[in-house]
Amino acid sequence: MQRRFQGPPTSFIVIAVALIQVLGTVFSASHQAALRPLDPLAFMLLLAGPAALAFRTRRPAVMLPITIAATSIYLLLGYAWGPIVLSLALSIILTAAAGLRWQAWLGAGICAGALVLMAVLAGDETGLVRASAGVAWAAILVLIGEGFRRRGERMAEYRRRREAAKQAERDEYRLTLARDIHDVVAHSLSMINVQASVALHLGTNDPEKLRPALEAIKAASKESLAEVRQLLGVLRDDAPLSPAAPPSLGRIPELVDDARRGGLQLRFEDSVDTERVGPERVGPERVGTAQQEAAYRIVQEALSNVRRHSGAASAAVLLELAGNALRVRIDDDGGGLRGAPAGNGLRGMRERVEALGGTLSLMPLEPGLRVEANLPLNLEPERHQR
């Protein structure tokens, strides 16, 4: 696809060149009494060149032949010299700018050859000098058009890259939103399903313990509804992407308590809050917001998978600082992956971790499965390393 130089509006170019050629030639003819006077044919030829420029966007290939023919006929008929060559010069530039390189060089070569031929026939040494200057200008006009073409290509490439960057940003935004919706809905519905099963069992065997299970279902559904409304508000552009209480390390104990209420024996170890280097504590404030949200979502999805798929009776959640990384580990004694393909949950976990430059690994245990993520920390507070 050819890149075309846009420039001023075509109508402006045509009108401006026509006025310059006609008025300039009329003025010049008044000082050249020995030449053929201007007549209707002369004015038609003077206007033919500017009219050809009107095709610069639709059919740029016709500009140069028309302007060469009009200019040649005008000069061969012996009319007064004037700015008639303006349309010819512009047609060379615009033809090159439209990407028709060989046509532009051919047209410039024809013009240069005509100038040299006229100088040789005239037998005037100064005419040869002027012809040499004309040849140089013909080449310069093509190069000017090439410059406009390359500038147009650079601008088109810049616009393409900018649009591609915007599209990538929109895709990443939708992917983030899809992950959040999956994490919220999958976790909450999983917990509600487990608690509902417990409630059905208690309703038959132990009605007195039915109330806590129903309260857990109510709390989970309320929290899920609030988060889903928050995420749907983003689609309407009337709410921020981050919830009012953003996922963080401090909210992970809530996930642990939910899992325990669902009947899972769960051990929780959090050494991040007590980690120290020398006399200073380097706990959660060293972990960035993005890392904290990722850790929360990983624990949330892993516990949901434990309750829904693994058949585990017990699990363990570990949070610790390992060098310059936050380590999140979830172990269970269930059936592991059992050859099942990775679903949206595992894919979402991996995308979150890789977006932060970390690693996610799934390791089989005997029995069970270990999900371990290592998230690089924000290393801004160098004072902790001193």
N, C-alpha and C positions, 0 to 999 in steps of 0.2 A: 504494500500500500504506500502510495506516494505521500510525502509530507509537504504541505503547501504553506507557503508564507502568507499569513493573514493580512497584516498591515492595515492601512486605512480602508474605509468602505470603497467598493468598486465604483459606485456612482460618483463619489468625490474625485477619484483619480481620473475618470473619463471626462468629467466636466472641466476639471482644472487643466488637464493637458489640452483639451480642445480649445479652451479660451487662450491659453498661452500660445499654441501654434497659430491660431487664426489671427489674433490681435498682434502677436509678435511679427508674423509674416507681413501683415498689412503695413505695420510701421516700418519694417525693413524694406519693403518694396517701394515705399515712397522715396527712398534714398538710392534706388537702383534703376534709374530711368532707362538704361540700355537693354535691360532684360525684358522678357515677355510679360506683359501685364497680366494681373490676376483676373481670371474669369470663373464662371460657375464650375468648370471642371477642376480648376485649381483648388477651390474651396471644398469640393467633394473629396479630393485627394488629401487635403489638410485634415478633414474630419474622419477619413477612413481609418487612419492610424489610431486615434483615440477610441473610435468605436470598436476596434479589434480588442482593445484592452478590457472591454466588458466581458470577454470570454475567459478571463484569467482564472476563475474558480470552476466554471462548468467544463470548458474545453480549452485548456491552456495551450494545447498544441497548435491551435489556429492563429494565435496572436502574432507570432514571429513571421510566418509567410505573408500575412496580410500587410503588416507594417513594412516589411522589406519591399513588397510589390508597390505599395502606395508611394513610399519614399523614392524608389527608383524611377517610377513613371513621372513623378513630379519633377525630379531633377533632370531627367532626359528630355522633358518637354521644354526645358529652359525657363522655368518660372523663377521668381526672385528667391534668393537664399533667405533662410529664416530658421526658426526653431522647429522645423518639421522633423528633425532627427530626434526630438525629445521622445516621441512615442516609440520610435525604433529602439532607443536606448532602454526605455522602460520595459519594452517587450522582451529584450534580451535578459534583463535582470529577473523579470517575473517568470520567464520560461525556466531559467536555472533554479529559481526559488521553488518552482513547482516540481522539481525533481527530474525534469526533462533535460538532462545534462548534454547528451549528444546533439540534441536539437539546438540548444543554446550555443554550443561551440561551433556547430555547423553554420548557424546564422551569423555568429560573430566572424567566422572565417570568410563567409561570402562578403560581408561588409568590408572587412580588411582587404580582401582581394580586389574589390571594386575600387577602393581608394588608391591602392598601389597602381592598378591599371590606368586609372585616370591621370595619376601623376606621371606615369611613363609616357602616355600618349601626349600629354601636354609638353613634355620635354623640359620641365622647369625643376631645377634643383631644389628650390624652396618648397615646391610641391611635394617632392619626395620626403622632405623633412616632415611636412604636415601629414603626409600619408603614414609615415612611421609613428607619429604621435597618435593618429587615428587607430592604427593597428593595436598599439598599447592600450588605448582606451577600450577597444572592443574586448580585449582579454580581461581588463579590469572590471568591466560590466558583468562578465560571466562570473568572475570571482566574487563580486558583490552579491550576486544572486545565490551563489553557493553558500556564502556566509549566512544569508537570510534562511536558506534551507536548513543548514545545520543548527541554527538557533531555534528554528521551529521544531526540529527533531528533539533537541535538548529539552525544550519546554514541554513537548508531548510526553517525553520519557519521565520528566519530573512529575507531571500530572498523573501519569500512570502509576508511578511509585507511590505518590501520595494517596491515591485512591486505593491501591493495594494495601498500604499501611492502615488506612481507615477500615477497610474490609477485614483485615486481620484483627484489628482491635475490636470490631463488632463481633467477629467469630469468637474471640477469646471471652468477650463479655457474656455472650450467650452460653458458651461452655461453662463458665463459672456459675452462671445462674442455674443451668441444668444440674450441675453437681450439687449446688446448695439445695435445690428442690428435692433431688433424689435422697440426699443425706437426711434432710428433715423428715420427709414423708416416710421413707423406708424405716428409719429408726423408730419414729413414733408409732407407726402402724404395727411394727414388730412387737414393740412393748405392749401396745394395747391388745394385740392378739394373745400374747402370753398371759397377761393379766386377766383377760376374758376367760381363757381356759382355766386359770386358777379359780376365778369366780364361779364358773360352772361346777367345778369339782367341790368347792367349799359349800356351794348352795345345796348340794346333796348330802355331803358328809359332815360339814362343820359350819352351819349357818352363822355362828357367832363371829367367825373370821371373814365373813363375806364383805363387811363394810370397808376394811383397809384396801382390799383388792379393787372395789368399785371406786374408792377415792383415788387410787393410783391411775385407774383408767381415765377418770375425769381430769386429773392434773395433766396427764400426758396428752389427751385430746385438746385441752385448752392451750397448752404450750405449742403443740403442733399447729393448731389453727392460727395462733398469733404469728408464728414464723412464716406460714404459708401466705397469710395476708400481707406480711411485710414484703415477701418476695414478689407477690403479684402486684404490689404497689410499685415496684421497680418497673414492671412492664408498662404501667400507666404513667411513668415518670413523675409520680407524686410522692415518692419515698426513697430514701437512700438505700444503697445495696446492703450496707451493713446493718444488722438488727440493732435495736436499742441497747440490748445487752450482748455485745459481740462474743462469739465463741472464744474461750480463753482457757488457759491451764486451770484457772480458779473454778471453772464450771465442770471440769472433768469429774470431780466427786459426785456431781448430780447424776452423771451417766452411770457411775458405779452403783449408786444407791438404787437407781431404776432397775439395773440388772439384778441386784440382790433381791429387790421386791418381786422380781419375776421368777425367783426360785434358784438362781444361779449362785453357787458358792464362789465368791470373788475376793481375791486378795489384791490390795492396791498399795503400791509403793511409790512414793513421790519424794525423791531426794533433791529435786530442783530447788524447792523453797528453802532448803537448809544448806545448799552448797556454799562453800566459803573458799576464798583464796586469801590466806593471811587473816587479818582481822576483819576483812570486808565480806559481806554476803553478796553473792553474784547470782541470785536466784532469778525469778521470773522477769525482773526488769531488764535482764540481759537478753531475754528471748523476745524477738520482734513480734508485732501484732500478727503478721502473716504466718509466722512459724507457730504461734499459739493457736491460731484458727485451724491450721493444718493438723496440728496434734489433736485438737478436739475432734475434728471430723474423722480422723483416722481411728481414734478410740471408739467413736460413735458407730462407724461403719463396721469395725471389727467385732464389737459386742453384738451388733444386730445380726451379723453373719453367724456368730457363735450360737445365738438363741434360735435362729431360724433354720440353720442348715447342719450344724456340726453334731447336734445331739450331745453336747458336752454337759457334764455335771458341775465342773469347776473351771475357773479361769484365773489368770493373773494379769494385772496391768502394771507396767513399770515405766516411770518417767525419771530420766536422769540426764545429767550433763556429761558428755563424753568428749573431752577436749573442746574443740570449737563447734560442737554439734549437740543438738537436743535429740536424745534417743527415746523413741516411743516403742514399747514392746508389749504385745498382747499374746499370751500363751493360753491354750485350752487343751482339754483332754478328750476332745471329740473325735470325729471320724476324719478330720482333715479335708482336703479338697476332693478326694475320692474320684479323681480323674475328671471332675466337672470343669467346663471352660470358664474362664474369668468373665464375670458379669460386669454391669455398669458400676457396681460399688467398688470392686477391686480396681477397675480401670480409672475411676475417679480418684481413688487414693494415690495411684501411681502418678497420675497427672499433677495432682497437688504437690507431691513430693518433688517430682522432676522440675516443676515450675520454680521451685526454690533452690534448685541445684543439689538436692539431696538424693538419697537412694532408698528404695523399698525392696525388701526381700521377704519371700514366703518360704519357711523351712519346715519340713515335716518333723514331728516329734513322735515319740513312742509312748503313748498314743497322742494324737492331736496335731496341732498346727501352731507355728509361731509366725506372727506378723511383726516385722521390725522395720521401723523407719528412722533414718538419721537425717536430721534437718540442720543445715548450717546456721550458725547463730549470727546475729548482728554484732560485728566486732568494733563498733564505734567507741564504747567506753574502754579505752586503752588503760585507764587508771587501774583496772582490775588485774592487769598483767604485771604491774610494777611491784 
